[in-house]
Every structure is written in C-alpha cells, then in structure tokens.
Amino acid sequence: MWKKVAVVGVTAVIISAAGTAAVAASGTDTPIPSASSSSAAPVTSADGSQAVAGRCAAVDRLRRTAHATWVSEDKAKTLTTHDAIRGQVTAVSATSITVEAADHVTETYVINADVKVRDRANKTAASILDVKSGDPVWVTGTGTGTTTLTATHVIDAKK
C-alpha cells in the first residue's frame, strides 16, 4: 500500500513540476489546472477507509446538487432519462409529490406502487404518507420536464 502512495506522490510532484515549468515558459502568473490534477490520490475518510479524492469530490458535489437530469443506457442500449431534485416538499399525496429546490425550481412526480420511500433519520423504509409538506427530501425518478416525472425513490431527510 505504501508503494502505491509513494508512486502517486512522486507522480503528483512530477506533474506539478511540469506544470510549473510550463507556466514559467508561457510567461503567465496564473497556473492552468490539468485534467490529471484530481488523480488517484488516496484520502482517508472519518471511518478510516480510503477512497479516491476524485470520487470524494464527486459524491460531495452530488450531495449539494439542487436538481439534475441525466440519461443512462442499459445493456439493451435503451436510453432512460433520469431526474432528481433536493428541496422542500410543497405538496404531497398518495399519488404525487411536489418539491421546490433552493433555486425555486419546482418539480412534481407521480407516486406509484413501485416507489421506494426511505426515512433518512431512522434509516428505515417508510410510506409516502409519512412524508409531510415542509420536509426536506431527495427525490429521483424517470422522465423529463416535458413529460410526466415518475418517482423511483423518495428520501425523507427530516431529523
């Protein structure tokens, strides 16, 4: 393990030195970040496990995301559009949930029998009837803003 750390450290020093030389040769005072600056440098988390710095940053960005849309492809080459929002519940019923993000974007998702609802505080399964207006939630689903959004997961983040 220490060999990997040493190799990564030496690689980072070489890249840094090459970047410094390039900046000096270009005559600019502002360094240009390289694509490899988030290379696989190990980071020890609070629980003692090691993770890759790039992954930690990506997870952190996802935790702070207000809303997002992305498209994935399954093994059969079928494209699926996914949507997610983090915000406060403005309306909820047995058949739908409306969430407003911090930037005032509002999305309404259809709730069906397949939706998985979780209570984050208790780390247990819950019912959509347990989610109340004003609760902070994360909702993921499928569809786009031009079609009906269908919830796949609702995480109630109230404490």
N, C-alpha and C positions, 0 to 999 in steps of 0.2 A: 504494500500500500504506500509506504513512504517513497518508493521508487516512482510511482505514478505522480505523487505530489511534487517530487523533485523535477520530473520531466515537464510537468505543467508549469512549474515555476520558472525553469530555465527557458521554456518556450515563450512564456509571457515576457521575460526580460529581453529575449532576442527580438520579439515583435515590437516591444516598447522602444528598444534601441533603434531598430529600423525605422520606426515611425518618427522618432526624434531626428534622425539623420535626414529623413525625407522632408520634415518641416524646416530644418535648418537649410537644406538645399533649395527649398522653394522660396525662402525669404519671407514667409508669413509667420506671425506670432501665435496664431490660433491653430492648435493641433486638429487634424482631421481624424475622427474616430474610424477605426477599421471594423469590418464585419466580424473579424475574429476576436474583438475585444471582449466578447462575452463567451469566451471559450470555456472548456470544461474544467473550470477551477472548482475544486470541491469546497463545499460550505457545510459546516456543522450546524444543524438546527438545535433548537432548545431540547429536543428529546434525545440528542446525541447521535442521531442518524446523519449520514452525509448525503447531500444532494448536489446536483449540478447548479451553479449560480444562475445560468440562463433559465433553467426550469423554475427556480425560486422566483425570479423576477416575473416570469410569465404567469405563474399562479397568483402572485401579488397583484398584477395588473388585472387579471380576471376577477379577483375579489373586489376590486374597486370599479369595475365596469358598471355603468348605469344601464345600458341596453346594447344589444348586439344582434346581428343577423349573419349567418354563415351557411354555406352549402357544403354537404358532405356526399360522398359517393360510396355506395355499398359494394359488395363483391360482385353483384349482378350488374354493376355500372348504372344503377338507378340513383339519380340525384335527389336529395332531400334538402329543403330549406328549413333551417332551424332558427328560432328566435328566442331571445332571453331578455329579461328585464329584472332590475333590482330596484325596489322602491317601496312605497306605502300602498296598502290596499285602500282603494276609494269606494269599491263596491264588491260584494261577494254574495253568491247564492249557490244553491246546489248544482246549477248548470253553467255558471260563469264567474270569472274573477277579473276585476279591472284594477290595474296597478299604475301608479304615477311615479316616474323616475325623478331624480333630483333636478333634472333639466326640464321638467314639466311635460315630458313625453308621456302619453297615456296609451296603454295597450289593454285590450280586452281579450281574454282567452276563453274558449269553450271548455267546460269541465265535463268529462265523460267517465265511464266506469274504469277506464284504463289509467287514469291519472294517479300518480303516486304522491301522497301528501306526507310530509315529514315535519315533526316538531323539533326544531334545532336544539332548543334548550334541554329537552328530555331525551333527545336522540332516539325518538320512537316514531312509529307510524302514526298518522293522525287522519282525521277526516276533513274534508273541505268545510264542514260545518263548524270545525274548531277554529278556523281562520276568521278573524273579525276585521271590520273596517278600521283602518289606522295601524294595523300590524305591519311591521317591516317584513318583506318577503322577497324571495328569489323565485321567479317562475321561468321555466323553459318549456318550449313547445315546438310545434312544426307549423309551417305556413308562413305567409308574408303579410305585410301591412295592407296589401291589395286583395288578399283573400282572408278567409277565416283562420284565425290562430287557434290551435288546439293545444291545450296544456298537456305536457307529459309528466312534469314534476313541479310541485309547489313546496317550497321550504319556508315554513313559518319561523322567522328569526326573532320573535319576541322573547324577552328574557323572563 
